[in-house]
Amino acid sequence: MANIQIRKYQDEDSEAVKELFTSGMNEHLPSSFMHVMKQPLTQMLLMCTFCSLMASSKSFLLPVLAVTLLLAGVRQMIAYMFNKHIEASLKNDLNNIGETYLNREDSCFWVAESDGQVVGTVACLPAEDAPEFLELKRMSVCRSHRGMGIAKALCRTVADFTLDRGYPAVILYTSMVATDAQKLYEHMGYKKIRQFLLPEFFAKIINFTLIEYRLNLEEEK
Ligand SMILES: CC(C)(COP(=O)(O)OP(=O)(O)OC[C@H]1O[C@@H](n2cnc3c(N)ncnc32)[C@H](O)[C@@H]1OP(=O)(O)O)[C@@H](O)C(=O)NCCC(=O)NCCS
């Protein structure tokens, strides 16, 4: 972790933070597409489309074209789902980090800086559905600085802050396709609490789940 400093967010970090968040989220598009392709419902739909068009048109071109269009449609739906989440986050907390995270006693936003460049982010605030815990949010590390222990240091920053504020645990939500993040959190002692489907219709169809993790700090003392 040479040359890496973790410090509180400042207003001039705004664009770099938004960029890191957006690129981090977009990284999950290919794995989400692969997840959808593995679903029996998707495979059945593609197979049925292919076979029925093949039987009715007696041509190979039409079913191949239809399946290609269907795949492009699925890709678009996934991109739409991610974009909706990214846009909502950019409009809400990430549009006013000072107000959301820095003006309150029990929340904070940090960045990891390397040679004057923001290369990582993390935040925490009282969890909306469980205000007795702090929720870790906005964990992201720039691709060029991965594998250096920056995310581990950001996790420790949140755990220390949470302990300092007298909360018993940190919770967080991550998606089933964020496998690097799952490994990170499990490595840091977080335990899986539950897995649940996102409420959106399309997410239900493609069986897209979120995982809730918890780090119990009473055990860590
Ligand atoms: C997940 C993420 C934050 C990890 O950042 P990082 O700085 O590379 O992580 P670290 O170097 O601190 O590694 C921490 C631990 O996580 C695990 N880990 C992280 N990336 C991993 C990978 N690609 N493969 C296997 N394990 C990995 C390892 O256990 C690692 O510890 P180790 O090196 O001692 O084995 C980064 O990959 C990222 O920003 N991803 C995109 C955004 C994202 O998914 N954010 C999480 C949203 S909830």
Ligand as a Chemical Component Dictionary entry (heavy atoms), coordinates in Angstrom:
data_LIG
# 
_chem_comp.id                   LIG 
_chem_comp.type                 NON-POLYMER 
_chem_comp.pdbx_formal_charge   0 
_chem_comp.three_letter_code    LIG 
# 
loop_
_chem_comp_atom.comp_id 
_chem_comp_atom.atom_id 
_chem_comp_atom.alt_atom_id 
_chem_comp_atom.type_symbol 
_chem_comp_atom.charge 
_chem_comp_atom.model_Cartn_x 
_chem_comp_atom.model_Cartn_y 
_chem_comp_atom.model_Cartn_z 
_chem_comp_atom.pdbx_ordinal 
LIG C1  C1  C 0 -14.126 -5.718  -5.145 1  
LIG C2  C2  C 0 -13.019 -4.679  -5.220 2  
LIG C3  C3  C 0 -13.463 -3.434  -4.425 3  
LIG C4  C4  C 0 -11.714 -5.245  -4.621 4  
LIG O1  O1  O 0 -10.736 -4.218  -4.605 5  
LIG P1  P1  P 0 -9.151  -4.508  -4.400 6  
LIG O2  O2  O 0 -8.531  -3.253  -3.919 7  
LIG O3  O3  O 0 -8.594  -5.134  -5.609 8  
LIG O4  O4  O 0 -9.166  -5.586  -3.215 9  
LIG P2  P2  P 0 -7.926  -5.914  -2.254 10 
LIG O5  O5  O 0 -6.641  -5.812  -3.019 11 
LIG O6  O6  O 0 -8.035  -5.102  -1.007 12 
LIG O7  O7  O 0 -8.220  -7.445  -1.957 13 
LIG C5  C5  C 0 -8.951  -7.810  -0.851 14 
LIG C6  C6  C 0 -9.299  -9.288  -0.856 15 
LIG O8  O8  O 0 -10.445 -9.477  -1.680 16 
LIG C7  C7  C 0 -10.337 -10.724 -2.370 17 
LIG N1  N1  N 0 -10.272 -10.400 -3.795 18 
LIG C8  C8  C 0 -10.362 -9.169  -4.351 19 
LIG N2  N2  N 0 -10.303 -9.269  -5.706 20 
LIG C9  C9  C 0 -10.195 -10.600 -5.984 21 
LIG C10 C10 C 0 -10.088 -11.363 -7.180 22 
LIG N3  N3  N 0 -10.101 -10.788 -8.386 23 
LIG N4  N4  N 0 -9.994  -12.691 -7.083 24 
LIG C11 C11 C 0 -9.961  -13.294 -5.881 25 
LIG N5  N5  N 0 -10.056 -12.629 -4.698 26 
LIG C12 C12 C 0 -10.167 -11.317 -4.761 27 
LIG C13 C13 C 0 -9.082  -11.399 -1.849 28 
LIG O9  O9  O 0 -9.461  -12.181 -0.734 29 
LIG C14 C14 C 0 -8.244  -10.227 -1.399 30 
LIG O10 O10 O 0 -7.375  -10.505 -0.351 31 
LIG P3  P3  P 0 -5.924  -11.192 -0.621 32 
LIG O11 O11 O 0 -5.286  -10.382 -1.701 33 
LIG O12 O12 O 0 -5.244  -11.081 0.718  34 
LIG O13 O13 O 0 -6.237  -12.589 -1.026 35 
LIG C15 C15 C 0 -12.728 -4.271  -6.711 36 
LIG O14 O14 O 0 -12.549 -5.467  -7.445 37 
LIG C16 C16 C 0 -13.817 -3.439  -7.370 38 
LIG O15 O15 O 0 -13.825 -2.208  -7.224 39 
LIG N6  N6  N 0 -14.753 -4.055  -8.118 40 
LIG C17 C17 C 0 -15.772 -3.333  -8.894 41 
LIG C18 C18 C 0 -16.765 -2.630  -8.031 42 
LIG C19 C19 C 0 -17.447 -3.551  -7.060 43 
LIG O16 O16 O 0 -17.768 -4.685  -7.360 44 
LIG N7  N7  N 0 -17.687 -3.017  -5.859 45 
LIG C20 C20 C 0 -18.355 -3.720  -4.808 46 
LIG C21 C21 C 0 -19.793 -3.362  -4.808 47 
LIG S1  S1  S 0 -20.597 -4.083  -3.405 48 
# 
loop_
_chem_comp_bond.comp_id 
_chem_comp_bond.atom_id_1 
_chem_comp_bond.atom_id_2 
_chem_comp_bond.value_order 
_chem_comp_bond.pdbx_ordinal 
LIG C1  C2  SING 1  
LIG C2  C3  SING 2  
LIG C2  C4  SING 3  
LIG C2  C15 SING 4  
LIG C4  O1  SING 5  
LIG O1  P1  SING 6  
LIG P1  O2  DOUB 7  
LIG P1  O3  SING 8  
LIG P1  O4  SING 9  
LIG O4  P2  SING 10 
LIG P2  O5  DOUB 11 
LIG P2  O6  SING 12 
LIG P2  O7  SING 13 
LIG O7  C5  SING 14 
LIG C5  C6  SING 15 
LIG C6  O8  SING 16 
LIG C6  C14 SING 17 
LIG O8  C7  SING 18 
LIG C7  N1  SING 19 
LIG C7  C13 SING 20 
LIG N1  C8  SING 21 
LIG N1  C12 SING 22 
LIG C8  N2  DOUB 23 
LIG N2  C9  SING 24 
LIG C9  C10 SING 25 
LIG C9  C12 DOUB 26 
LIG C10 N3  SING 27 
LIG C10 N4  DOUB 28 
LIG N4  C11 SING 29 
LIG C11 N5  DOUB 30 
LIG N5  C12 SING 31 
LIG C13 O9  SING 32 
LIG C13 C14 SING 33 
LIG C14 O10 SING 34 
LIG O10 P3  SING 35 
LIG P3  O11 DOUB 36 
LIG P3  O12 SING 37 
LIG P3  O13 SING 38 
LIG C15 O14 SING 39 
LIG C15 C16 SING 40 
LIG C16 O15 DOUB 41 
LIG C16 N6  SING 42 
LIG N6  C17 SING 43 
LIG C17 C18 SING 44 
LIG C18 C19 SING 45 
LIG C19 O16 DOUB 46 
LIG C19 N7  SING 47 
LIG N7  C20 SING 48 
LIG C20 C21 SING 49 
LIG C21 S1  SING 50 
# 
